[in-house]
C-alpha cells in the first residue's frame, strides 16, 4: 500500500473550474469523497467503478434520412438558383451562354 504523498506524486491533483459547471451540479461532500478515484490516465471512478461517458452516434436509418434531406436541400437550392438566373436573364451576361440569350430574344 502506498502512502498519500506517493499517490500525489504519481497522479497530480486537478483543480476544478467551477465557473464552467452546469447549475444543477454540486460539489461532493466531504463524507462522499472516498467514493471518488482517478487513475494515471485521468479516468474518473466512483466507488471503484469507471465512470463511462456515452457518445451518441446516428443509427443506419437516421444516417439515410440525413442524406436524403441533405440531397433534397441541394436539389432545391440548385432549382432556386436556376429560377433566379432565368428571372434575371443571367444568360445574356455570361459569355458562354450568349447563344441562349439570342435564341430567347429572337423567339420572344
Secondary structure, 3 states (H helix, E strand, C coil): CCCHHHHHHHCCCCCCCHHHCCCCCCCCCHHHHHHEEECCCCCEEECCEECCCCCCCCCHHHHHHHHHHHHHHHHHHHHHHHHHHHHCCHHHCCHHHHHHHHHHHHHC
